[in-house]
C-alpha cells in the first residue's frame, strides 16, 4: 500500500516541508480521532484538480463510519464541495454527506491544514449522527478539546514541529486525560485519570487544584507551558507506581502565541517497567554466570598446562595440549556471551579470537600458515555457538596437522568462510561454514564417516548429532581458493563444508 509520502510525490505538487508537516500530523492524529469519537481522513489537492484520500484513521473510542479503505482514491459530490470551500477560505466548514450503506445523515467537518501562508491539505472528521455516543461530560469535554486542536491546525500551530514522540509508548486518550486550564489547574479528569491518581494515593477531588497542590509531579505541565511544545516524561510517583505523562499545550494566537491550557495524558507503565527491570536483572545474572564459567575454564586450562609440564611422554603432552585448546575455545564463547546481551552472539566475535588462538598454538617457523576469515555469519544462538566453535577449532587443527608438513616451502593458507543462508520459501535459517586450505589434500578414498581420529570423531558427533547439521569433506578444485579468490589451478587443498540450522527469525 502506498504511503502518504508516495501519494504526495506521485499526485501532488507539495514540497518536502509540506509533506513532512502532514506526516507529523498523521503521526499524532490517533489522539485526535479518540477525542472526537470519529473517523479522520486527510485529503490532498492533486495536480489534476481532484481531491485524493491520502490517509485514514479510525477512533478507538467510537464506531467507525467506513469499513472499506479509501486511501488512494479520489472523491466527488458534496464531499468535494465542503473540502473545496474549506481549502479556499482557510476556515473550518461543516456539511451533510451521504454514505452508501449508512442509514440517515452523516456529517463532515473540514479543517484546513495550514503551513505558512495558507492551507496545504484538508483534514476531515466524518461521523454518523445516529451511531454517535450518548453525550455526557466526558464526550462534551473531549469534543471541546478536539475543537481546540482543530483551531490550532487551521492556524498552523499543530502538529508541533520537531521530533514526534514514539506512538507505541506514548499515552493514549483511553489511558487517562487531565484537562489543565490557563492557571495550570485541573479543569477535568477522565475516569481513567482519576483511577491513575487513586493508585498513587490521591483520592481527593482534583478539579480546581494544581497538580503540585495534589502532591502530583507537575514538571511536564510546567515545561509545556514555558516552552509551548509537548513534553513527555516518565517518573516514579511512588515506589510502586511509574507513570508516563505527555502534556500538550493548547495555544491560541492573540497578539502572539499564548498557552491557554494543556492536555495531560497519563499512562501507568508500572508493570512494563517491572518487567524491564526483571529482564535487565536476568540478563546481568546470565552474563555474570558466563563470566564465571569463563574464569573457571581458564583455571582448568592452567591446571592442565601445569600437569603437562610434569609429563615425559610426548603423546601425553600432545593430548593435554589438545584438551587445553578445546577448553580455551569454549572459554572464548563464554567470554563473548558475558559481554553481549540476550541469548544470541555475533559469531564473528568468536571466530576472530579463535583464529588467533589456533595461529599462536599451531604455527611455527618450520610450518608457516596464515589464517583469514571471510563473511561474518550474523548472530547465532548460544546453544549453537559453543559446539560450533569446538568444531571449527578441530577443523583448523586438522587442516594444519594433515595439510602442511614440517619444512613447508612457501606459505600455507587456511580460509574460513561464514554465510547465513535461507532456502527460497523456507523460514528456517542456516549457517554455512567452509574451511578451505591449500595443503596436501585428501586421499582419493577418504570418507569422513569412516574416520577414526579423535578430532574428526568429535566434529562428526557435534555437527550431526548435537547441532543437527551436515558436513562434507572433499579435495579442492580450481574454483576453490583459500584466500577467497580463484587460485586458477588444480593444486592440492581441502574443502570442508558444514551447514547448521539456526531456526526461524
C-alpha positions in Angstrom: 0.0 0.0 0.0 1.3 3.5 -0.9 2.4 5.7 1.9 1.5 9.4 2.4 4.9 10.3 1.1 4.4 8.2 -2.0 1.0 9.6 -2.8 2.2 13.1 -2.2 5.1 12.7 -4.6 3.1 11.0 -7.3 -0.1 13.0 -7.4 0.5 16.4 -5.8 2.8 19.4 -6.1 3.5 19.6 -2.3 7.2 20.2 -1.4 9.3 18.3 1.1 8.4 20.7 4.0 4.7 20.3 3.4 4.9 16.5 3.2 6.9 16.5 6.5 4.2 18.6 8.2 1.5 16.3 7.1 3.4 13.2 8.2 3.8 14.8 11.6 0.0 15.4 11.7 -0.7 11.8 10.7 1.6 10.5 13.4 -0.4 12.4 16.0 -3.9 12.1 14.8 -4.8 8.8 16.6 -5.2 11.0 19.7 -7.4 13.5 17.7 -9.6 10.7 16.5 -10.1 9.4 20.0 -11.0 12.9 21.2 -13.7 13.3 18.5 -15.0 9.7 18.5 -15.0 9.6 14.7 -13.0 8.8 11.6 -10.4 11.3 10.4 -9.4 11.5 6.8 -6.7 13.5 5.1 -7.4 14.9 1.7 -4.7 16.3 -0.7 -5.2 18.6 -3.7 -3.9 16.8 -6.8 -2.2 18.2 -9.8 -5.4 17.5 -11.8 -7.6 19.5 -9.5 -9.0 16.4 -7.7 -9.1 15.6 -4.0 -7.2 12.5 -3.0 -7.7 10.5 0.2 -4.1 10.2 1.4 -4.6 8.8 4.9 -7.4 7.5 7.2 -7.5 6.7 11.0 -10.3 5.2 13.0 -11.1 6.1 16.6 -10.5 3.7 19.4 -13.3 5.4 21.3 -16.1 5.3 18.8 -17.7 3.3 15.9 -16.1 3.6 12.5 -18.1 5.0 9.6 -16.1 3.2 6.9 -15.4 -0.5 6.8 -13.6 -0.2 3.4 -10.3 1.5 2.9 -10.4 4.5 0.5 -6.8 5.6 0.7 -5.5 6.4 -2.8 -9.0 7.2 -4.2 -10.5 10.5 -5.3 -13.9 12.0 -4.2 -16.7 13.9 -5.7 -20.2 15.3 -4.8 -20.9 17.1 -1.6 -17.6 15.9 0.0 -15.7 17.8 -2.7 -17.8 20.9 -2.3 -17.2 21.0 1.5 -13.5 20.3 1.3 -13.0 22.7 -1.6 -14.8 25.5 0.3 -12.7 24.9 3.4 -9.4 24.9 1.4 -10.3 28.1 -0.5 -11.5 30.1 2.6 -9.0 28.7 5.1 -11.9 28.3 7.5 -13.5 25.2 9.2 -16.6 24.2 7.2 -19.3 21.7 8.1 -21.9 19.9 6.0 -24.0 16.9 5.4 -22.7 13.9 3.3 -24.3 10.7 2.1 -22.6 7.4 2.6 -23.5 4.1 1.0 -24.8 1.5 3.5 -25.4 4.1 6.3 -28.9 4.9 7.2 -29.6 8.6 7.9 -27.4 11.6 7.5 -23.7 11.7 8.1 -21.7 14.8 8.8 -18.3 16.1 7.7 -16.2 18.7 9.5 -13.5 20.0 7.2 -10.4 21.6 8.8 -7.8 23.3 6.6 -4.3 22.2 7.4 -2.2 25.3 7.3 1.5 25.7 6.8 3.0 29.1 6.3 0.7 31.4 4.4 -2.1 29.1 3.6 -3.6 25.6 3.6 -1.8 22.6 2.1 -4.4 19.9 2.7 -7.8 19.3 4.4 -8.4 17.1 7.5 -12.0 15.9 8.0 -13.9 14.5 10.8 -16.7 12.2 9.4 -19.4 10.7 11.6 -22.9 9.4 11.6 -25.5 11.4 13.6 -27.3 8.1 14.5 -24.4 6.0 15.7 -22.6 8.5 17.9 -22.0 8.2 21.6 -24.6 9.5 24.1 -23.5 13.0 25.2 -22.1 13.3 28.7 -19.5 15.3 30.5 -16.6 13.2 29.0 -18.0 13.5 25.5 -18.5 17.2 25.7 -15.0 17.8 27.2 -13.3 15.6 24.6 -15.1 17.3 21.7 -14.2 20.6 23.1 -10.5 19.5 23.2 -10.8 18.4 19.6 -12.2 21.7 18.7 -9.2 23.5 20.3 -6.8 21.3 18.3 -8.8 21.9 15.1 -8.3 25.6 15.6 -4.6 25.0 16.1 -4.5 23.0 12.8 -6.3 25.8 11.0 -3.9 28.3 12.4 -0.7 26.3 11.6 0.0 25.7 15.2 -0.5 21.9 15.2 1.2 19.5 14.7 4.1 20.8 16.8 7.5 21.0 14.9 10.4 18.8 15.9 10.8 15.1 16.7 7.5 13.2 17.2 7.1 11.0 20.2 7.0 7.2 19.7 3.3 6.4 19.4 3.9 2.9 20.6 4.8 4.0 24.1 3.1 7.4 24.4 0.0 7.6 26.5 -3.3 7.3 24.6 -6.6 9.1 25.3 -8.0 5.9 26.8 -5.2 5.7 29.4 -6.3 8.8 31.2 -6.8 12.5 30.4 -6.4 15.6 32.6 -7.5 19.0 31.1 -5.5 21.9 32.5 -6.7 25.5 32.3 -4.7 28.6 31.8 -3.9 28.9 35.5 -2.4 25.3 35.5 -5.3 24.0 37.5 -7.2 20.8 36.7 -10.4 21.5 35.0 -11.4 18.0 34.1 -10.2 14.4 34.9 -11.4 11.4 32.9 -12.4 8.3 34.9 -9.2 6.5 33.9 -7.2 9.5 35.1 -9.0 9.5 38.4 -8.1 5.8 38.8 -4.5 6.6 38.0 -4.5 9.3 40.7 -6.1 6.9 43.2 -3.3 4.3 42.5 -0.7 6.9 43.7 -2.7 7.8 46.8 -4.5 10.9 45.5 -8.1 10.3 46.5 -9.4 13.9 46.7 -11.2 15.7 44.0 -8.6 17.1 41.7 -10.8 19.6 39.9 -9.8 23.2 40.7 -6.4 22.3 42.1 -3.0 22.4 40.6 -1.0 19.2 40.3 1.5 20.4 42.9 -1.3 21.0 45.3 -2.4 17.4 44.8 1.1 16.2 45.5 1.5 15.0 41.9 4.6 15.6 39.8 3.9 18.6 37.6 7.2 19.1 35.8 5.7 18.1 32.4 3.0 20.7 32.7 5.3 23.4 33.8 7.7 22.7 30.9 4.9 22.5 28.4 3.6 26.0 29.5 7.0 27.5 29.5 8.2 26.1 26.1 4.9 26.0 24.3 5.6 22.5 23.0 4.7 18.9 24.1 6.7 17.3 26.8 6.9 13.5 27.5 8.2 12.5 30.9 8.3 9.2 32.9 8.6 9.4 36.6 8.1 7.2 39.7 5.2 8.8 41.5 5.5 6.3 44.3 7.9 3.4 45.0 5.4 1.0 43.3 3.8 3.2 40.6 5.6 4.5 37.5 3.6 6.9 35.3 4.3 8.1 31.7 2.9 11.6 31.1 2.6 13.5 27.9 1.5 17.2 28.2 0.4 19.1 25.1 -0.2 22.8 25.4 -3.3 24.4 23.9 -2.2 27.5 22.0 -4.2 30.4 20.6 -2.8 33.3 18.5 -3.9 36.5 20.2 -1.2 39.1 19.7 1.3 36.3 19.9 1.4 32.6 20.8 -0.4 32.2 24.1 -0.7 29.0 26.0 -4.3 28.9 27.3 -4.3 25.4 28.7 -3.0 21.9 28.2 -4.0 18.3 27.9 -2.1 15.8 30.1 -2.3 12.2 29.1 -1.4 9.6 31.7 -0.4 6.0 31.4 0.5 3.6 34.2 3.6 1.8 33.0 4.5 0.2 36.4 4.1 -3.4 35.1 6.1 -2.7 31.9 9.0 -1.2 33.9 8.9 -4.0 36.4 9.3 -6.5 33.5 12.1 -4.4 32.1 13.9 -4.4 35.4 13.4 -8.2 35.7 14.8 -8.7 32.1 17.8 -6.5 32.9 18.4 -8.3 36.1 18.1 -11.7 34.5 20.4 -10.6 31.6 23.0 -9.3 34.0 22.8 -12.5 36.0 23.3 -14.6 32.9 26.2 -12.6 31.7 27.8 -12.9 35.2 27.4 -16.6 35.0 29.1 -16.7 31.6 31.9 -14.6 33.0 32.4 -17.0 36.0 32.3 -20.1 33.7 34.9 -18.5 31.5 37.1 -17.9 34.6 36.6 -21.5 35.8 37.6 -22.8 32.3 40.7 -20.7 32.3 41.6 -22.1 35.7 41.1 -25.7 34.4 43.2 -24.8 31.4 46.0 -23.5 33.6 45.9 -26.6 35.8 46.2 -28.8 32.7 49.2 -26.9 31.4 50.9 -27.3 34.8 50.2 -31.0 34.6 51.6 -31.2 31.1 55.0 -29.8 32.3 55.4 -32.9 34.6 54.7 -35.3 31.8 57.5 -37.1 30.0 55.5 -38.8 27.3 55.2 -36.8 24.1 51.9 -38.4 23.3 50.5 -37.5 26.7 51.7 -33.9 26.4 50.1 -33.6 22.9 46.8 -35.0 24.3 46.8 -32.5 27.2 47.7 -29.6 24.8 44.7 -30.6 22.6 42.4 -30.6 25.6 43.7 -27.2 26.7 43.0 -25.9 23.2 39.4 -27.2 23.3 38.8 -25.8 26.8 40.2 -22.3 25.8 37.8 -22.4 22.8 34.8 -22.9 25.0 36.1 -20.2 27.3 36.2 -17.8 24.3 32.5 -18.4 23.7 31.6 -17.7 27.3 33.8 -14.6 27.3 31.8 -13.2 24.3 28.5 -14.2 25.9 29.5 -12.3 29.1 29.7 -9.1 27.0 26.7 -9.4 24.8 23.0 -9.1 25.9 20.5 -11.8 25.0 20.8 -15.4 24.1 22.4 -14.8 20.7 26.0 -13.9 19.9 27.7 -12.3 16.9 29.6 -15.3 15.6 32.5 -13.4 14.0 33.3 -12.0 17.5 34.1 -15.6 18.5 35.8 -16.6 15.2 38.4 -13.9 15.1 40.0 -14.6 18.6 39.6 -18.3 17.9 41.8 -17.9 14.7 44.4 -16.0 16.7 44.4 -18.8 19.3 44.9 -21.5 16.7 47.5 -19.5 14.9 49.5 -18.9 18.1 49.4 -22.6 19.1 49.9 -24.3 15.8 52.1 -22.0 13.7 55.9 -22.4 13.8 58.8 -21.2 11.7 59.1 -24.6 10.1 55.4 -24.6 9.2 54.2 -21.0 8.4 50.4 -20.9 8.0 48.2 -17.9 7.7 44.5 -17.8 8.7 41.8 -15.5 7.2 38.1 -15.2 7.6 35.5 -14.0 5.1 31.9 -13.0 6.0 30.6 -12.7 9.5 27.8 -15.4 9.8 25.5 -13.0 11.6 24.1 -13.8 15.1 23.7 -17.4 16.2 22.1 -18.8 19.4 24.5 -19.5 22.2 23.5 -23.2 22.1 24.9 -23.3 18.6 28.0 -21.1 19.2 29.7 -23.3 21.8 29.7 -26.7 19.9 30.3 -25.0 16.6 33.4 -23.2 18.0 34.8 -26.5 19.2 34.1 -28.0 15.7 35.9 -25.1 14.0 38.9 -25.4 16.3 39.2 -29.1 15.4 38.9 -28.4 11.7 41.6 -25.8 11.8 43.9 -28.0 13.7 43.2 -30.9 11.3 43.9 -28.6 8.4 47.3 -27.7 9.8 48.3 -31.1 11.1 47.4 -33.0 8.0 47.6 -30.4 5.2 51.0 -28.8 6.0 54.2 -30.8 6.8 57.2 -29.5 8.7 59.7 -27.7 6.4 56.9 -26.3 4.2 58.1 -24.5 1.2 56.1 -21.3 0.7 53.3 -20.4 3.0 50.2 -22.3 3.8 46.8 -20.6 3.8 43.6 -21.5 5.6 40.4 -19.6 4.9 37.2 -19.7 7.0 34.1 -18.5 5.1 30.9 -17.8 7.0 27.5 -17.2 5.5 23.9 -17.3 6.7 21.6 -19.0 4.1 17.9 -19.5 3.7 16.3 -21.7 1.1 13.6 -20.0 -1.0 10.3 -20.3 0.7 11.9 -21.7 3.9 11.5 -19.8 7.1 14.5 -21.6 8.6 17.9 -20.0 8.7 21.2 -21.9 8.5 24.8 -21.1 9.0 27.2 -22.4 6.3 30.9 -22.7 7.3 33.6 -23.5 4.8 37.2 -24.2 5.8 39.5 -24.2 2.7 43.2 -24.8 2.7 45.9 -25.1 0.1 47.6 -28.0 1.8 48.3 -31.6 0.8 44.7 -32.5 0.1 42.7 -35.6 1.0 43.4 -39.1 -0.1 41.2 -40.3 -3.0 39.5 -42.9 -0.9 38.9 -40.6 2.1 35.4 -40.9 3.8 34.6 -38.8 6.9 32.1 -41.4 8.1 34.9 -43.9 8.4 37.4 -41.5 10.0 38.7 -42.9 13.4 40.8 -39.9 14.6 39.6 -38.3 17.8 39.3 -34.8 16.3 37.1 -35.8 13.3 35.1 -38.1 15.6 34.3 -35.1 17.8 33.5 -33.0 14.7 31.2 -35.6 13.2 29.3 -36.2 16.5 28.8 -32.5 17.3 27.7 -31.5 13.8 25.4 -34.4 13.0 24.1 -35.2 16.5 24.1 -32.1 18.7 23.7 -29.4 16.0 21.6 -31.5 13.6 23.7 -30.3 10.7 25.6 -31.8 7.8 29.3 -31.9 7.0 31.3 -32.8 3.8 35.0 -33.0 3.1 36.4 -33.1 -0.4 39.5 -32.3 -2.4 39.8 -28.7 -3.6 39.1 -27.9 -7.2 40.2 -24.9 -9.4 37.1 -22.9 -8.3 38.1 -23.2 -4.6 40.6 -20.9 -3.0 41.9 -20.5 0.5 42.1 -16.7 0.2 38.7 -16.1 -1.2 40.0 -15.6 -4.8 40.2 -18.1 -7.6 43.5 -19.9 -7.5 43.5 -20.8 -11.2 44.9 -24.3 -10.8 44.0 -27.8 -9.7 46.6 -27.7 -6.9 46.2 -29.6 -3.6 43.9 -28.5 -0.9 40.9 -29.5 1.1 37.4 -28.0 1.3 35.3 -28.8 4.4 31.7 -27.5 4.4 29.3 -27.8 7.1 25.7 -26.5 7.4 24.0 -26.0 10.8 20.3 -25.0 11.2 19.6 -21.9 13.3 15.8 -21.9 13.3 13.5 -19.1 12.2 13.7 -15.4 12.8 
